[in-house]
Amino acid sequence: ALLDQYLKLREGGQLDTNKPYHIDIPFSMWTERRVLREAGFTRIETVFEYHSAASNGSLIVAYKENGR
């Protein structure tokens, strides 16, 4: 589901094709955000969330000080 959403966002021009993206099985949302902040990311946005009985997932965009 998340890969499909990523591809839709990319094909729809909502994601910059010149930037790298990382897709994985994430930590809890709280842990994911904490780890990203500890790594120096200052702006973290959840752009898509998927919840079902079988799984939960999110598409997160994180930025460092220089806007990337």
C-alpha positions as CSV (number, residue, x, y, z in Angstrom):
1,A,0.0,0.0,0.0
2,L,2.8,2.5,0.9
3,L,4.8,1.8,-2.3
4,D,1.6,2.3,-4.3
5,Q,1.0,5.6,-2.6
6,Y,4.6,6.7,-3.1
7,L,4.4,5.9,-6.8
8,K,1.1,7.9,-7.1
9,L,2.7,10.9,-5.3
10,R,5.8,10.7,-7.5
11,E,3.8,10.3,-10.8
12,G,1.5,13.1,-9.7
13,G,4.5,15.5,-9.4
14,Q,4.1,15.8,-5.7
15,L,7.6,14.4,-5.0
16,D,10.8,15.7,-6.5
17,T,12.3,13.0,-8.7
18,N,15.8,14.5,-8.3
19,K,15.8,13.8,-4.5
20,P,16.4,10.4,-2.8
21,Y,13.6,8.7,-0.9
22,H,13.8,5.8,1.6
23,I,11.0,3.3,2.2
24,D,11.1,0.8,5.0
25,I,9.1,-0.9,7.7
26,P,9.0,2.0,10.2
27,F,9.2,2.2,14.0
28,S,6.2,3.5,15.8
29,M,5.4,7.0,14.7
30,W,6.7,8.4,18.0
31,T,10.0,6.5,17.7
32,E,10.4,7.4,14.0
33,R,10.0,11.1,14.7
34,R,12.4,10.9,17.7
35,V,15.1,9.1,15.7
36,L,14.7,11.6,12.8
37,R,15.1,14.6,15.2
38,E,18.1,13.0,16.8
39,A,19.6,12.6,13.3
40,G,19.3,16.4,12.8
41,F,16.0,16.6,10.9
42,T,14.1,19.7,12.1
43,R,10.9,19.5,10.0
44,I,9.0,16.2,9.8
45,E,5.7,15.9,8.0
46,T,3.4,12.9,7.7
47,V,2.0,13.0,4.2
48,F,0.1,9.7,4.2
49,E,-1.1,7.2,6.8
50,Y,-2.4,3.7,6.2
51,H,-4.3,1.8,8.9
52,S,-5.8,-1.7,8.6
53,A,-6.3,-4.7,10.7
54,A,-3.2,-6.3,9.2
55,S,-0.8,-3.3,9.2
56,N,-0.2,0.4,9.7
57,G,2.2,2.6,7.8
58,S,3.0,6.1,7.1
59,L,4.8,8.2,4.4
60,I,7.0,10.7,6.2
61,V,9.0,13.6,4.7
62,A,11.8,15.0,6.8
63,Y,13.9,18.1,6.2
64,K,17.2,19.3,7.7
65,E,18.2,22.9,8.3
66,N,19.0,23.6,4.6
67,G,15.5,22.7,3.6
68,R,16.1,19.2,2.3
